[in-house]
Amino acid sequence: MITNTELEKKGNLFPSKLVSYEQNGDSILFVSENGVHLIVTVLRDSMLRFRYATHGIFENDFSYAIDNDHSHGYSVLEIIEDEKFVWIVTEQIKCRVNRNDMKTAMFDIEDELILQDELGYHWEESFEFGGNYVKMSKSTVEGENFYGLGDKPTSFNLKGKRISNWNTDQYAFGKDLPELYKSIPFYIGLHHAKAYGIFFDNTFKTHFDFCHERRHVTSFWADGGEMNYYFIYGPKIAEVVTKYTNLTGRPELPPMWALGYHQSKWSYYPEAKVKELAAGFRENKFPCDALYLDIDYMDGFRCFTWNTDYFPEPKRMVEELEEDGFKTVAIIDPGIKIDNSYEIFTDGLEKDYFCKRADGPYMRGKVWPGNCVFPDFTNPEVREWWADHYKTLIAEIGVKGVWNDMNEPAVMEVPGKTFPLDVRHDYDGNRCSHRKAHNIYGMQMARATYEGVKKYIFPKRPFTITRASYSGGQRFSSTWTGDNVATWEHLWLGNVQIQRLGMSGFSFAGTDIGGFADQPTGELFTRWIQLGVFHPFCRVHSSGDHGEQEPWYFGEEVLNITRKFVELRYQLLPYLYTAFYQYCEENIPILKPLVYFDQEDVQTHYRADEFIFGHHILVCPIQEPNVQGRRMYIPRGRWYNYWNDSIAEGGKELWVDAPLDSMPIYVKEGAIIPKYPVQQYVDEFQIEELRLDVYYKNGKQNSIYYEDDHDGYDYKMGLYNLRTFKLTGKEKEIIIQQHVAGTYESNLKTMKICLHGLPFDIKSASVNNEDVTLESIGYDKEGQFITLNENFTDLRLVSE
């Protein structure tokens, strides 16, 4: 890795004095004496793009990361000159360009400095490959902290870290590895309670130094390509994250079954073993929505084939599993076995769809099937060809989801465990080497898979998973953190990684619950389930080499506790589904680290154990063995203990009890949490009553509940309901108002309202502004329940 110091020793080149600038619509072109060009483009009042060309020649402006439908447009754009600087001014920020050296600085509209160049843009020619190493360094202020960069297995706060992006298959990875399965070159800076984001959209190997080499300098650089980055101003972290997610794209709403509990292993086979697994879940009344087939379902690991010795009638098996409430998810890897009797190989060969080395031969590498070739997923024709191969798997066999693995791309028994750098790619018409295409290969495979599954599962919604990705990959797939290990450290790492991915626009993520490598103890498996049910993607996955990992394998105590928590997830599905709606429609992450929740509280800046699930639920996993409790930080506000309704005043650290059958869960006062009855799988039966857990607050609080058909695309045509609940609490009165927007004909008939923390005895009530008796609304004083028609508009409970 080329470091900052090494670049400086080699003699960097820098922009020289500004000689001219010219505005063309929303872009301003600056030119220096030594031929460096800088284009600053105003995308929004709070977002600028910076592109540098060392010799005045810009690359074709193409990006896999940027969503074509992202929001753009601004209210104000002014150019102001003085003797030393040229200023670009919008409604929210000011960009200052120094006439002497083209260094830039960013200010808010009140002239407070947000970020400024240190050395600024500089470069060094790469004699080995051509082009330049492109580098940017920024000055860091005292107390500045950094977050983001996707799935990196390191401390949540990146201050003092050096990290690089090069998608890598890291079996049983360890803490602080600089490179893992994904490349998401986006980070958030926070100082003086103001946040900004930097998205360095460069697919070459990229590097980030957060005050590691020099205490007051943060830098980012790439092994090739352009210095091309976006500055995103908050000032709230929440605003930075939603703007970045909008820029790189949001996914469509997944089917609700994809949010249930999933079970996987390398591998469940033959059919009898899969049927035994399915029976185990139903016999133990342990909710489960999906069972996974790893590579052993294939004929010799050939993609899109079946081993008929293990699965003689896959269509029948998949149908029978679905009758019992199980969706089947199958793995597909990128390596295509070199076999002249294998149609996909011969067809791809005839169409010239496989990656080639620089001098013409096909890229050959060993993966599970043996010697393989690899489709060039950066070619749109290849993506379409790949998508069409899902017809048999999805439309004919009935598989409901696809899981892409080994797509970093991973290659066995070669240096670096991936393609040689001279491999050539189409890159959607921008032909390049693997140096540029490596980090987006897995994302483009996931894109092709998503398009194929979507095409053949229609009118239902697609569900896909990918291990490797790049910024924007959330548009096509969910993800998981890869081949982790059954250790307490990896339980902690998984907690941090999923929060980091959410901050990086990729909310639909989870870990291999229990650990992929090695065997968890019953205690570790229990604690991991307790955490995993609060991750957007909830799947147990393990290597069969290390023993069994089904919930009943660990004995009755573990079975009962893990069932209790998985049942809790199924109860909270309407709450989670609503959070997905807000993620897909409003770019709001599903998990919110405490610093996202309250960036003005400095106590949150380094904390990563606790997180907010959705908008109202605070979760703190147990991450050590043999403990009956822990200290946790309660963020500012008042919070109800989920288990006993005791109230904790926030803004401080507290001891909380947590025997093995419990974990710390708190609910924000004023919240209204929608719940379903426990099901063994999503839509096992028609739900006619929704439970609303109402947590009293002396004040006002809004909550929402989104509902639709749980699958399909009717919601795109307006067939959904968005219910807004407004709680107003007073000393002797509570008012709950409901507004329903939408045209979906719900199956709900009643709402069961459960009151928590009410500080008075209810003496009278009114519904929809009409007085009613407590008996008529089914008031249960002991349980604090009330039952109303599902479309009530106003409930008023008073103590007199």
N, C-alpha and C positions, 0 to 999 in steps of 0.2 A: 504494500500500500504506500503510495506517495504521500508523505506527510507535509504539513505546512512548512516546517523548518527545511526539509529537503528541497522543496520548491524554491524557497528563498535563497538557499545556497547555490542553486543552479542558475540563479539570476532571472527573476521574473520580469516580464514585460508588463507595463502599465499604460493606461490611457494617458495621453498628454493633454495639453491645453485645449479647451473647447474653442473651435473656430467658427461653428455655425450651428443653428438649430432651425427646424422647420416643423410647423404643425400641419397635420393632415387629418382632419376630423378628430377622432378620439386618440390619435397617436402623435407623439412628438419625437422627431428624429434629431439626435445630437451627434455631431461629428467632431473628432479630435484632430489635432495636427498630425498625429502618427497613424491616422486612418481607422481608429477604433470608432465604430458606430454603436450607439445606444438608442433603442426605441423604447419609450415609456408609453404604455397604452392604458388609458383609463377605462376599466371595465364597469366599475361602480363607484359611487362616491367614497367607498371604503376599500376599494381594491384596485391596485395597479399591477401591471405586468412589466417586467424589465427583461429585455433581450439585448445581448451584446454580440457584436461581430468584430473579430480582431482585425480583419482586412476589408471591412466594409461589405462583406458578402454573407448574407444570412442564409441559413438552410431553409428548405421548403418547410413552411409552417404547418406541421402535422403533429398531432398528439393522440395517443390512445387513451390518455387519462381524462381529457376534457370532454364533458358532456355537451353535445350540440345544443341541448335545450336549457343550458344554465342561464340564470338571470343576469342581465347586464343592462347598462343604461345609467345615466347620472343626471343630477339636477343642475350642477354647476361645474364649469371647467374654465379656468382663467390661467393665462400665462403672464407672470409678472417678472420684470427684469430689474436688477440693480447692478452695481459695479462688480460685485463678487459672485453673484448667483443668478440662476434662472429658477423661478418658482412655478410649480404646477399646483394649482389650488382647486380643490373640490369642496363640496359642502361639508365634508367631515375631516379631510386630511390635507396636508401640504407636503409636497415633495420638493426638496431643495437640491439643485444640481450645481456643483461648484465649477466655476468657469476655469479654474486653474488646473484641475485634474479629473474632472467629471465624477468625483465622489458624490454620493447621494446621502441625504438624511431625510427621515420621515418625522413629521410633527402632527399632532392633532390640531384641530381648528383653533384651539386656544393657545397654540404655540408651545406646547409641552413636547419635549423630545421623546419620541417613541423608539427609534432605531436609526443608527447612522453607520456609514462605512468606516472601517478602520483602515486597512490597506485598500479596501474596496475590491474592484474587479482587477484581476491579474491572470496571467496565463503563462504556460511553458510549452514549447513545441514538443510533441512526441515523435522522436525520430524512428522509433520501432514501428509504430502503427500509422503515423501521419496524424494530422489534426493537432489539437492542443489539449493539455490538461487545463481545465477552466476552473477558476478559483474565486471565491468571494469571502471576505472577512468583515465581520461587523464588531463594533465596540459593544461591550456588555457593561451594564451598570451594576452597582452594588446591590445585592439582594435579588438579582434577576434569576428566574427559574425557567425550566424548559420541559416540555411534555410532547408526547406524540410518537411518531416514527413506527407506528404499527405494532407488530408482534414481537419486538425485541425483548429477549428474556433477561431483563435487567431492572434496576430500580426504577420506580415510576417517574421520579424526578430525574431528568437526564443531566443535571448540572454536574460537571466534572467528568462526563463520559465521552468516549470517542467510539463512533459506530459507523459501519459501512453497509451498503445495500448491494447484495449480490445473492440472488435466490439460491439457497443451498439445502440439499437434503442432509439434515443433521439428525441421524438416529441417536436417540437417548441424549439429546443436547443438554448442555450444562448452563448454569447461570453465567451471565455476562458475555456470552458469545456475541461477537459483533455482527454476524451474518446468520440469517435463518431463512425461512421459506418464502418470505414476502419482502417486497421493496415498496415502502410507502414513504417517499422523501418529503414528508410534511411535518413541521413541528410548530409548537406554540411557545411564544415567549411571554413572560409575565413579570412586570415590575411596576411598583407604585400603583398597584391595583388596576393596572391597564394591560390588556392582552393584545397581541398581534400574532399573525401566522405567516410562515414562509413555506411555500410549496415550490420546491426545486424540481421542475418537470424535465428531468433528464434521465433517460433509461440506461445509460452507461452505468458502470459501477460508480456509485456515489459515496461520499464520505462526509461525516458531520463531526465537528469537534466543539463540544459545549464547555469551553473554559478548561479543557484538559491540558492542552499544551501551554497555553498562556492564560493567566487567571482572568483577564478582562477582555478576552477575545473569543467570539464564536465564529466558526468558519464552516463553509460547505464547498465541496469541490467534486469534480467528475473526471473520469479518465478519458473523456472525449465529448464530442457534441458541443452544444451551445451552453453558455451561461444564460439560462432562461428560468426566471422565477417570478412568483406572484407574491406580492405583499398584501396581506389581508388584515384590516384593522377591526378591532372589536367595538368598544373597549372591553366587553365581556368575553370570557372564554367561550361561553355559549354561542355568542354571535360569530366568533371566528370559526368554530366547528361547523355551525350550520351553513355559513357562507362557503367554506371549503367543500363540504359535502354537496352543496348545490352545484358548485363548479365542476366537481368530478363525477357527479351523478348519484342518484338514489335508486334503490331497487324497486321493483313492484312488490305489492303485498304478497307474502307467501301464503300457501294454503295453511289453515290452522293446524292440520295434522302434523305439519313440519315443526310445530312448536311443542309437540308432545315429547314424551320420553322415547328415546331410540336405543336399540341394543345392537352391538356389532362386535365382531372378533375376526382376527385373521387365523382360521376361517371356520365358518359354520358350514359343514358338508358332511355326509350327503343329505338328501332330502329328509331322511328319517331324523337326522340331528336337528334340522331346521324345524320340523314338526314338533319334536320333543321340546325345543326351546319355546315355541309358541304355546304349547300346552302348559309349560311351566309358568308362564306369565298369567294365563287365565286361571289355572288351578290355585295359584297363590294370590289371586286378585290383586296383582301388581300392575298398575296401568302401563300400557306400552302401545305406541302407534306405528313403529317401523322396525323391521328387521333387515339386517344388511348382509349382502353376499360379497365377500372379498374375492381375490383373484382365483381361488380354487374352483369357482363355479364354471370357469371357462375351460375350453378344450385346449390343453397345453398352454394356457395363459394367452391365447389369441383373443384379441378384443372382438366383441360382438358375436362370440360363439358360446356354446354350452357344452359342458362335459356330460354327455348323456348316460355315462355310467353312474355318476352322482345324482344327476337330475334328468331322469328319462323323459319326463313330460313337464317342462318348466311352466308352460302356460297353465296347466291344470294346478300345479302347486301354488303359483302366484294367485290364482283365482280362489283357491281354498283358503289361503292365508288371509286374503282380503275379506272373505266371508266371515272370518273370525276377528276382523278389525285391524289386521296388520297390513301396512303398505310395505312393499318390497323395494329396497334401494340397492342398486348394483354398482360395483366399481368399474371404471374404465381408465386405463393408463394410456400414455401416448405412444409407447413402443409397439411397433408392428413387426411381428415375427417374419423373418426372411424365410419364406416357404412358398415355392412355386405352385403348391396345391391350395394355397390360402388366397381366397378371392380378393380380400381387401389389399393384400400385398401386391398382387398382380395388377389389380385395377389402378392402385396408386402409382405403381411403376409405369404403367402405360400412359397415365395422365401427367407424369413427371411432377408429382405432388410431394415428394419427400425431400428433406433438407440435403444439401450437397456441400462438400468441402470446396475450398477456394479453387482448386484445380480441376474440379468436375466430378470426382467420385462421390457416391452417396455417403452421407454421414452414417456410419455403422457403429452400434454400441450394444453392449450386453445389458439386458434387463431381465425380468422374470422369464420371458419366453426363450431366452438365449439371445443370439445375435438378432438385432432389430434395426429397422430404419424408422424415421420419425417424420410425421407430416409437418409441413411448414404452415403453422396456424396463422402466420402473419400474411398469408395469401388469402384474399377473400374467396377465391374459388375453392381452395382447400377447406376453408371453414364451412362453406355450403355443402361440399362433398361429405365432410365429417358429420355435419348435422343430419344429413339424409340417412346415415347409417343407423340412426336411432329409431327408425321406423319399426324394425322387427322387435327390438328390445322394449320399446314403449307401447306402440300401437298394437302390436300383435301378441307379444308375450304378456304385457300388462304391468311391467315394472313402473313404479311411480316416481322414482327419483334416481339421480346419477351422481356418483361420487368420483371426482377426478383426483388421482394420486400420482406421485412421481413426476409431476409436471413442472419441476423447477427449470429445466428438465434434469432428472436424475439419471445417471449412467453408471453402471457398476464397473469396478476394476480399471478405472482410468484416473489419471491425476486430475484433481479438482472435482471428480464425480459428476462431470457434466460435459457438454459439447466442447470441442476445441474452439478457440476463438476465431478461427478462420472460416467456420461454417457460414454459409450465405443464406440470407432471408429476403423475401419479397418486401416485407414491411409496408404492405398496402401501396406498392408502387415506388417506395423510397428505398431501393435495394441497399442492403447493409450487411455487415458482419454480425457474428454472434455477440460481439462486444456490446453492440447497441440493442440487439433483440433479446438477449438472455433474460432480462428482468421482466419482459412482457410476454414471454412464451407461454407460461402457465395461464396468464390472464386471457390470452387469445384462445387457448384450448378451452378454457371455461366458457368463453363467449360462444364458441362453436357448439359446445355441449348445450348451453342454455338455449341457443336458437333451435337446436334439434329437438330437445325435450319439449320446448314450448310448442313447436310445430305439431308434434305428434301426440301430445297429451291434451291439446285443446279439445273441448272448451274448458278444461280444468287448468289450474295454474302450475307452472313448472317448479320443481325443487331440485337444485343442484348444489354441490359442495366442491370446493377446490382447496388444495393445500397451498399452491403457489399463486401469487398475484402481484399486482402493481396498483398504484393509486387509480381509482375508478373501477377496480374489479368488483366492488360491491354492487355495481349495476347488473352483474350477471350471476352472482353466486353467493352462497354463504361460505363460511370457512371454519377451519379448526386449527389449533396451534401445533399439530404434527406429533411426531413420535416422542412423547414425553416419557417420564419414568415414575414408577410407583413409589415416590418419596414425599416426605413432608415439604421439602424445598420446592418440589414441582407443584404441589398444591398451592403454595404461596406464589410461585411464578405464574401459574395459570390465572390466578386472581388478578395479578398485575397486567398480564398480557391482554386479557379480555377488556379490561378498562382502557388500556392503551389503544387497542383496536377501535373501540367505540369513539375515543377522542380523535381517531384518524379516519373517521367516515365509514368504518367497516363494523357496524353493530352486530350483524347476524353472525355471531361467532361463539365458539365454545372450545372446551378441551376434551381430550380423551379422558373421561371421568374414570378415576381409579388408577390411571397411568397405563401407557401402552406397553412399555418394557418393565420387566420384573413383576412381582406379585404383591399387591397391597395386603396389609393386615385388615381384619374386619373393621378396626377403628378408623384406619386411614380411608377405607372405602366409604364408610359412613360419613365421615367429615367431608369427603369429596362430593358425595351425592348432595349433601346439605348446601354446599356451594354451587354445584352444577345445576341444580334446579332453578337457580336465579341467573343463569347465563342464557342468553337468547337461543343458542343452539345447545341442546341437552342430549348428549350421547355417551354411553359407555362403550369404549373400544379398547381392545387389548390384543396382545400377541398370544396366540394359543400355545406358544413355546413355554409360557410361564404359568400355566394353570388356568383354572376357570375363573370367570369374573361375572357370573350372574348373581343377582341379589341374594338368592337363596343358598348360594354356595357357602356363605360365611356363617350360617346358622340362624336360628330363630330370632335372636335379639337384633342382629343386624338387619334381617329381613323386615322385621316389624318397624324398625326406626326408618329405614330407607323408604319403605312403602308409605309411611306417614308423610315424609317430605315430598315424595313424588305425587302423592294425592294432593298435597298443598299446591304444587305447581299446576295440577289440573284444575283445582279450585280457582287459581289466579289466572287461568287462561284468558278470560275476557279482559282483565287488566293488562296482561302482556300483549294481547292482540291489539289493544288500544294503543299501547306504547309503540308497536310496530307501525300502526297507522300514522302516528305522529313522526316516526322515523322516515317512512316512505313519502309522506306528504309534506312534512315541514322540516326535514333534515335534522331532527332532534335525536341524539343518541339514546339508546335504550338504557344503557348503564351510564351513570354519571359519577365520576370520581368526586370526592369531597371538594377538591379545588375548583371543579366545574360548578358545583353547587353553591359554593361561597368563596370566591377568590379573594375577598377582602379580609378573610380570617387567615392570618399567616399560619395558624396551626394546621391548616389543610394542605399547605404547600408541599409537604413531604410525606403525607399520609396516603397509604394505598390499600390498607386492609379493609377499611370500611368503604361502602359505595351506596349510591342511591339506585334502586331498581325501579324503572319507570319514573314517576314524578314524586311519589309519596312514601315509598318503603325504603327504610335504611337497613342494610344487611352488613353483618360483620362475621365472616367465617372463623372457625377455630382451625388454626394452622400448626398446632403443636400436639404431640401425643401426651396422654396421661394427664389431662387437665380437666378441671371441673368448672372453669370460668376463665375470664381474661379481662384485661383493661381495654376499653375501646373509647374512641372519641365520638361524642355526640355533637353534631354540628348545631349551630345556633338555632334557636326555636324551641318548641315544646314537642316532645315525642312520646307516643304511647308504646309501652312494651306490648308486643303482639300477643304474648302468652298470658299476661295477667292484667293488662290495662293500666298498670302503674305508669306514672308520668315522669319522664326525665327532662330536666331543664338542660338545654344544650349549651354549647360553647365551652365544654370542659370534658375531661377524661373521667370515666367512671369504671368501677368494677362491675362486671355482669356475670351472673351465674350461667353456666353452659354445660350441664352434664351431657353424656353421650347422646341422649335422646332429644337434645335441644340445641339451638344456636341463637345468638342475639339477632332479633328482628324487631324493628321499631317502625311505627307508622306516624307520619306527620299529622299534628293536630289539624282538624278541619277537613281531612281527606275523606273522600267517599270511595270505597274500594269495591268494585263489582266482582262477584264470585259466582261460579257454576257449582252445581253438585258434582261430586266425584264421579268420573266416568272411567271405564277401563280403556277407552280410546275415544278420540274426538268424534262427536256425533253418534255415539253409541245409542243414544236415545234423544228424542226431541225435548229440548229444555223449555219449559213453560214458566218457570219461576226464576228470577234473578235475585240473588242476595246482594244487598248493599250494606257494607259495614261502614257506619257513619261515626267518625271520631270527633266528638264535640270540641268546638273552639269558641272562645268568647271573641268573636270577630267574624270576618268573612273569608271564605275560601271557595274556589271553583274546582270541580273535577269533571272529567268527561268519560264517556263510554261509547266506543264505536262498535257497531254490529253490522254484519252482512251475512251472506250465505256460507262463509268460511272457505269458499273455494270458487273458482270460476271468475268470470269477468263482468257479471251483472253490476258490480259496484262501480265499474268504469262508466256505466250509463246512469249513474245516480241512484241505483237500488241499494242504498245503505242508509243507516240512521246514525247520526251523531247526537248523542244525548249529553247535554250540559247540565250539571247539577251545581246549584249555587247554595252554599250553606251560610246562614247568618245566625250566629249564636249570641245570645244575651244572657244576663245573669239568671233570668227565670223564663227563658223562652228560646226555642230553636225553630228556625224556619228552613225548610228544604224545598227548593224550587227546581223544576225540571223543564228544560226546553228541548224539544225533539225536532231536529232538522233532517229531512230525508224522506224517501218514498218507499223504503223497504218494509214489507209486511212481515213484521217480527212474529216468531212463534210464542213470544212471551205473553203471558196473561196476567201475571202478578209480580210485584216487587216485594221481597221480604226485607224490611229495613231493620237492621240490628244496630242499636244505639250503644255507643261506648263513651264512658266518662261523663254522662249527663249529670250535672251538679244539683239537680232538683227532681222531685217527684212529679210525674205528669198528672195533672188534674183534669185538663180539658184539651180538646184538639179540634182543628178544622182542616178539611181537605178541599182543595179547589175553592177556597174562600167560603165554605159552608161548614157550620158547626156539625160535628158528628160525635157519637158516643165512642168511648174507648173500646167497648165491646164490638162495635160495628167495624172497626179496623183491626180486630184481632189482637189487641194489645196484650202482651204477655209481660207482666211486671217483673217477674223473676228473671226471664231471659232477655228482657228489654227488646222484644220484637214487636213490629207492626207490619201488617200486610195490606198493600194497596194495589189498585189497578195499575198495570204497567205504564199507562199514559197519564198518571196523575201530574198535575202541573204545580201544585202548591200544598205542602204539608206544614202545619203550624202546631207545635206542642208547647203548652204553657203550664205553669205550676199553680195557676189560680183559676 
